[in-house]
Amino acid sequence: MQSAEIKKSAEELQDQIVEGMAEFSRNNPEIVEAMQVMNMSMTDYLQAIQSVREAETFSCSSHSDVPLQIGH
């Protein structure tokens, strides 16, 4: 790849990222406001979402002895 092609490709990628961020802001104004209030970057936001989505789950059958951890 020529230097000019690499530069053009990088600029196009940057434009796509900027447009994606603008679209996210338009579609999710309350999330953007919350991120600003909490001084969160997009990386912080994505890590927070990932930690919420990775909640511990259990699988068992009707014959399993399920440990109850109420109040812990």
C-alpha positions in Angstrom: 0.0 0.0 0.0 1.3 3.5 -0.8 1.7 6.1 1.9 -1.2 8.2 0.4 -3.5 5.1 0.4 -2.6 4.3 4.0 -3.4 7.9 5.0 -6.7 7.9 3.1 -7.6 4.6 4.7 -6.8 5.9 8.2 -8.8 9.0 7.6 -11.8 7.0 6.4 -11.6 4.8 9.5 -11.4 7.9 11.7 -14.4 9.4 9.9 -16.4 6.1 10.5 -15.5 6.2 14.2 -16.5 9.8 14.6 -19.8 9.2 12.8 -20.5 6.1 14.9 -19.9 8.1 18.1 -22.2 10.9 16.8 -24.9 8.3 15.9 -24.6 6.7 19.4 -25.0 10.2 20.9 -28.1 10.9 18.9 -29.7 7.5 19.6 -28.8 7.4 23.3 -28.8 11.0 24.8 -29.6 9.8 28.3 -26.6 7.4 28.3 -24.3 10.1 27.0 -25.6 12.5 29.7 -25.0 9.9 32.4 -21.5 9.2 31.0 -20.7 13.0 31.2 -22.1 13.3 34.7 -20.0 10.3 35.9 -17.0 11.4 33.9 -17.0 8.1 32.0 -15.2 7.3 28.8 -16.7 5.0 26.2 -14.2 2.3 27.5 -15.5 2.8 31.1 -19.1 2.5 29.8 -18.4 -0.7 27.9 -16.6 -2.2 30.9 -19.6 -1.3 33.1 -22.1 -2.9 30.6 -19.9 -6.0 30.3 -19.7 -6.4 34.1 -23.5 -6.1 34.4 -24.1 -8.6 31.6 -21.7 -11.2 33.1 -23.8 -11.9 36.1 -23.3 -15.2 37.7 -25.8 -17.8 36.6 -26.7 -21.3 37.8 -28.2 -24.2 36.1 -29.7 -27.2 37.9 -32.4 -29.8 37.6 -35.4 -30.6 39.8 -33.1 -33.2 41.6 -30.3 -30.7 42.4 -29.6 -29.4 45.9 -29.6 -25.7 45.2 -27.6 -23.7 47.8 -29.7 -20.7 48.9 -27.6 -17.6 49.6 -30.3 -15.2 50.8 -29.1 -12.0 52.3 -25.4 -12.5 51.2 
